Amino acid sequence: MTKLKKSGPNKRSVVYREALDIVINSYFMDDWCSADEIAWEANKHISNHWTQLSTFSVCAILRSYEKDEKVTVKNNKNRLRWLAVSPTLK
């Protein structure tokens, strides 16, 4: 039996992760970025009818990406900075 795709929009967590994936895989994350900058860029890929990403939710999602080694983090004067890890560096 095949699974039918449900109608309607994706869940909020799926949409947020897809938006962050777009930002991480773009040229934007080639340089160190703060959570504010990442949230600003990711919100361009989220509908205006949805709640926009906050810096707190960006940090929470990026912590799981850090465990998966998709991004690296450094602490610069108590402000976290994030950098995408290119697949060739692994």
C-alpha positions as CSV (number, residue, x, y, z in Angstrom):
1,M,0.0,0.0,0.0
2,T,1.4,3.4,-0.9
3,K,1.4,6.3,1.4
4,L,-0.7,9.3,0.2
5,K,0.7,12.8,0.7
6,K,-1.4,14.7,3.1
7,S,-2.9,17.9,1.8
8,G,-2.0,21.3,3.4
9,P,1.2,22.9,4.4
10,N,4.1,21.1,6.1
11,K,4.6,21.3,9.9
12,R,6.2,24.4,11.3
13,S,9.4,22.5,12.4
14,V,9.8,21.1,8.8
15,V,9.4,24.5,7.2
16,Y,11.9,26.1,9.6
17,R,14.5,23.4,9.1
18,E,14.1,23.6,5.3
19,A,14.6,27.4,5.4
20,L,17.7,27.0,7.6
21,D,19.0,24.3,5.2
22,I,18.7,26.7,2.3
23,V,20.7,29.3,4.2
24,I,23.3,26.8,5.3
25,N,23.8,25.5,1.8
26,S,24.1,29.0,0.3
27,Y,27.0,31.4,0.0
28,F,25.7,33.3,3.0
29,M,27.2,30.9,5.5
30,D,30.6,30.9,4.0
31,D,31.5,33.6,6.5
32,W,30.9,33.6,10.3
33,C,27.3,34.8,11.0
34,S,25.3,35.6,14.1
35,A,21.9,34.1,14.9
36,D,20.3,37.4,14.1
37,E,21.8,37.4,10.6
38,I,20.9,33.8,10.0
39,A,17.3,34.3,11.2
40,W,17.0,37.4,8.9
41,E,18.1,35.4,5.9
42,A,16.0,32.3,6.7
43,N,12.9,34.4,7.2
44,K,13.0,35.3,3.5
45,H,12.1,31.7,2.8
46,I,9.1,31.6,5.2
47,S,5.7,32.8,4.4
48,N,4.6,36.1,6.0
49,H,1.5,34.3,7.3
50,W,3.7,32.1,9.5
51,T,5.5,33.1,12.7
52,Q,9.0,34.2,11.7
53,L,12.1,32.5,13.1
54,S,13.6,34.1,16.2
55,T,17.2,34.0,17.2
56,F,16.4,31.6,20.1
57,S,14.8,29.0,17.7
58,V,17.7,29.4,15.2
59,C,20.2,28.7,18.0
60,A,18.2,25.6,19.1
61,I,18.0,24.2,15.6
62,L,21.7,25.0,14.9
63,R,22.8,23.2,18.1
64,S,21.3,20.0,16.6
65,Y,23.1,20.8,13.3
66,E,26.3,21.2,15.2
67,K,26.0,17.7,16.6
68,D,25.6,16.5,13.0
69,E,28.7,18.5,12.0
70,K,26.8,20.6,9.5
71,V,27.9,23.9,11.2
72,T,30.7,25.0,13.6
73,V,30.3,27.5,16.3
74,K,32.6,29.9,18.1
75,N,32.0,32.2,21.0
76,N,33.1,35.8,20.3
77,K,32.6,38.0,23.4
78,N,29.6,36.1,24.5
79,R,28.0,36.2,21.0
80,L,27.8,32.9,19.2
81,R,28.9,32.9,15.6
82,W,28.1,30.1,13.2
83,L,29.9,28.8,10.0
84,A,28.7,26.1,7.6
85,V,31.0,23.2,7.3
86,S,31.8,22.3,3.7
87,P,31.6,18.6,2.8
88,T,35.1,18.6,1.5
89,L,36.5,19.6,4.9
90,K,35.2,16.6,6.7
